[in-house]
Amino acid sequence: MHQERQGVMQKMLTYKAMYKYLDEGIHGEVLDFPGVITWGKNLEEVRVLLASALVDMAETNLLYGEPLPQPDPNITDPDADLEEPTRLYSPSSRDS
């Protein structure tokens, strides 16, 4: 899916986030984007941190000329307490 933001065409990629509730807090990761992992005290904090980590990892891939991983809508983690979509907007000219 493409959309325009601030005059720039962007591509939206939908990855899958998973969350695991632990005694000390919540572990979060993007299952179909290796390396996007975080931890926080509550779900809202982990969602924010995970979205930021996803952007950071995507920017790093693009900086090094590496493609972004393709989202896998079928990926799942049987140990997850919660799974939900998480979206990444990126310039379509750089990753398409």
C-alpha positions in Angstrom: 0.0 0.0 0.0 1.3 3.5 -0.9 0.2 6.8 0.5 1.4 10.4 0.4 2.7 12.1 3.5 4.0 15.7 3.4 4.3 15.5 -0.4 6.4 12.3 -0.4 5.0 8.9 -1.6 5.4 6.3 1.1 5.1 2.6 1.2 3.4 1.0 4.2 4.7 -2.3 5.4 2.8 -4.3 8.0 4.9 -6.5 10.2 3.8 -8.6 13.2 4.6 -7.6 16.7 4.5 -10.0 19.6 4.5 -9.4 23.3 5.3 -11.7 26.2 4.3 -10.7 29.7 7.1 -11.4 32.2 7.3 -10.9 36.0 9.6 -7.9 35.5 7.7 -6.3 32.5 6.9 -7.0 28.9 9.2 -8.3 26.2 8.3 -7.1 22.6 9.7 -8.0 19.2 8.8 -7.8 15.6 8.7 -11.4 14.4 9.3 -10.8 10.8 12.0 -8.1 11.1 15.1 -9.7 12.8 16.7 -7.6 15.5 13.7 -5.5 16.4 13.4 -6.3 20.1 12.7 -4.3 23.2 11.4 -4.5 26.8 9.4 -2.2 29.0 7.2 -1.8 32.1 3.8 -1.8 30.4 2.3 -2.5 27.0 2.0 1.1 25.9 5.7 1.8 26.6 6.7 -1.4 24.8 4.6 -0.5 21.7 6.3 2.9 21.5 9.8 1.5 22.0 9.1 -1.3 19.5 7.9 1.2 16.8 11.0 3.3 17.4 13.3 0.2 17.1 11.5 -0.8 13.9 12.2 2.6 12.3 15.9 2.5 13.5 16.5 -1.0 12.1 14.8 -0.1 8.8 16.9 3.1 8.5 20.0 1.0 9.2 19.1 -1.5 6.5 18.6 1.3 4.0 21.7 3.1 5.0 23.8 0.0 4.3 21.9 -0.7 1.0 20.2 -3.8 2.4 16.5 -4.5 1.6 13.9 -4.5 4.2 12.6 -7.9 5.2 9.3 -8.8 3.6 6.4 -9.0 6.1 5.1 -12.5 6.7 1.5 -12.4 7.7 1.6 -16.0 8.6 4.4 -15.8 11.1 3.5 -16.4 14.7 5.1 -17.2 18.1 3.3 -19.9 20.2 4.9 -18.4 23.4 3.4 -14.9 22.7 0.7 -13.5 25.0 -0.3 -11.0 22.3 0.4 -10.5 18.6 -0.7 -7.5 16.6 0.2 -5.7 13.4 2.8 -2.9 13.5 3.3 -0.6 10.6 6.4 0.9 9.0 6.1 3.8 6.6 9.1 4.2 4.3 9.9 6.2 1.1 8.7 4.0 -1.7 11.6 5.0 -4.0 14.2 3.7 -1.6 12.8 0.2 -0.8 10.6 -0.8 -3.6 
